[in-house]
Amino acid sequence: MYQVNFSEQAMRELNKLDKLAQLDAIDPITSLKPADIANPREPLGHFKRGQRSLYRLRSGEFRFYFEAHGETLHVDYILHRNSLEDFLLRNKLPVSEQQLVEQHSKFWKYLESLTK
C-alpha cells in the first residue's frame, strides 16, 4: 500500500464531489500495490515526460496523473474525462491520450495552467 498525496488542483477536483463519490473516485489509486506500479496494465499506464516518470490511472469518469516516489504516490492532476476530450477536440490533437502526453507540449502547458 502507498501513501497518496494530492496537489492543490487534484484536491479542488475531489472537493467538487460529495464524500461518497470522492471515496469511489480515489479507491483505485489507494488500492495500488508495488507490483501494479512495477508492471502497469490497464487501467494504469506509464510514460516518461522529460526526466519525469508519470502514471495515468483511469477511475470512472476521472483520470489521475501521478508520480511514484518510494512509498508515496503524488497525484499531480485529476481530470474529468470530458474535459480532456474537450481539450483534444479544441486543440485538434491526436485522440490517443498516450500520444498526447508523450508528444505534445501543449498538453503539459494546459495541465500546468490548472495548478495556477
Contacts in CASP RR format, 6 or more apart in sequence:
PFRMAT RR
TARGET T0000
AUTHOR 0000-0000-0000
METHOD contacts of the structure
MODEL  1
MYQVNFSEQAMRELNKLDKLAQLDAIDPITSLKPADIANPREPLGHFKRG
QRSLYRLRSGEFRFYFEAHGETLHVDYILHRNSLEDFLLRNKLPVSEQQL
VEQHSKFWKYLESLTK
1 30 0 8 1.000
1 33 0 8 1.000
2 30 0 8 1.000
2 32 0 8 1.000
2 34 0 8 1.000
2 68 0 8 1.000
2 71 0 8 1.000
2 72 0 8 1.000
2 73 0 8 1.000
3 71 0 8 1.000
3 72 0 8 1.000
3 73 0 8 1.000
4 26 0 8 1.000
4 29 0 8 1.000
4 30 0 8 1.000
4 72 0 8 1.000
4 73 0 8 1.000
4 75 0 8 1.000
5 72 0 8 1.000
5 73 0 8 1.000
5 74 0 8 1.000
5 75 0 8 1.000
6 14 0 8 1.000
6 74 0 8 1.000
6 75 0 8 1.000
6 78 0 8 1.000
7 74 0 8 1.000
7 75 0 8 1.000
7 76 0 8 1.000
7 77 0 8 1.000
7 115 0 8 1.000
8 115 0 8 1.000
9 76 0 8 1.000
9 77 0 8 1.000
9 78 0 8 1.000
9 114 0 8 1.000
9 115 0 8 1.000
10 64 0 8 1.000
10 75 0 8 1.000
10 76 0 8 1.000
10 77 0 8 1.000
10 78 0 8 1.000
13 62 0 8 1.000
13 78 0 8 1.000
13 79 0 8 1.000
13 80 0 8 1.000
14 22 0 8 1.000
14 25 0 8 1.000
14 26 0 8 1.000
14 78 0 8 1.000
15 22 0 8 1.000
17 25 0 8 1.000
25 59 0 8 1.000
25 60 0 8 1.000
25 61 0 8 1.000
25 62 0 8 1.000
25 78 0 8 1.000
26 59 0 8 1.000
27 59 0 8 1.000
28 43 0 8 1.000
28 57 0 8 1.000
28 58 0 8 1.000
28 59 0 8 1.000
28 64 0 8 1.000
29 57 0 8 1.000
29 59 0 8 1.000
29 64 0 8 1.000
29 66 0 8 1.000
29 73 0 8 1.000
29 75 0 8 1.000
32 44 0 8 1.000
32 57 0 8 1.000
32 73 0 8 1.000
36 44 0 8 1.000
37 44 0 8 1.000
37 55 0 8 1.000
37 68 0 8 1.000
40 46 0 8 1.000
40 55 0 8 1.000
42 58 0 8 1.000
43 57 0 8 1.000
43 58 0 8 1.000
43 59 0 8 1.000
44 55 0 8 1.000
44 56 0 8 1.000
44 57 0 8 1.000
44 58 0 8 1.000
45 55 0 8 1.000
45 56 0 8 1.000
45 57 0 8 1.000
45 98 0 8 1.000
46 53 0 8 1.000
46 54 0 8 1.000
46 55 0 8 1.000
46 56 0 8 1.000
47 54 0 8 1.000
47 55 0 8 1.000
47 56 0 8 1.000
47 98 0 8 1.000
47 101 0 8 1.000
47 102 0 8 1.000
48 54 0 8 1.000
48 102 0 8 1.000
49 101 0 8 1.000
49 102 0 8 1.000
49 108 0 8 1.000
52 67 0 8 1.000
53 67 0 8 1.000
53 68 0 8 1.000
54 65 0 8 1.000
54 66 0 8 1.000
54 67 0 8 1.000
54 76 0 8 1.000
54 101 0 8 1.000
55 64 0 8 1.000
55 65 0 8 1.000
55 66 0 8 1.000
55 67 0 8 1.000
55 68 0 8 1.000
56 63 0 8 1.000
56 64 0 8 1.000
56 65 0 8 1.000
56 97 0 8 1.000
56 101 0 8 1.000
57 63 0 8 1.000
57 64 0 8 1.000
57 66 0 8 1.000
58 81 0 8 1.000
60 81 0 8 1.000
61 80 0 8 1.000
61 81 0 8 1.000
61 82 0 8 1.000
62 78 0 8 1.000
62 79 0 8 1.000
62 80 0 8 1.000
62 81 0 8 1.000
63 77 0 8 1.000
63 78 0 8 1.000
63 79 0 8 1.000
63 80 0 8 1.000
63 81 0 8 1.000
63 84 0 8 1.000
63 97 0 8 1.000
64 75 0 8 1.000
64 77 0 8 1.000
64 78 0 8 1.000
65 75 0 8 1.000
65 76 0 8 1.000
65 77 0 8 1.000
65 78 0 8 1.000
65 79 0 8 1.000
65 111 0 8 1.000
66 73 0 8 1.000
66 74 0 8 1.000
66 75 0 8 1.000
66 76 0 8 1.000
67 73 0 8 1.000
67 74 0 8 1.000
67 76 0 8 1.000
76 111 0 8 1.000
76 115 0 8 1.000
77 111 0 8 1.000
77 114 0 8 1.000
77 115 0 8 1.000
79 111 0 8 1.000
84 97 0 8 1.000
87 93 0 8 1.000
87 107 0 8 1.000
87 110 0 8 1.000
88 94 0 8 1.000
88 95 0 8 1.000
88 100 0 8 1.000
91 106 0 8 1.000
93 100 0 8 1.000
93 104 0 8 1.000
93 106 0 8 1.000
93 107 0 8 1.000
94 100 0 8 1.000
94 103 0 8 1.000
94 104 0 8 1.000
100 107 0 8 1.000
101 107 0 8 1.000
101 108 0 8 1.000
END
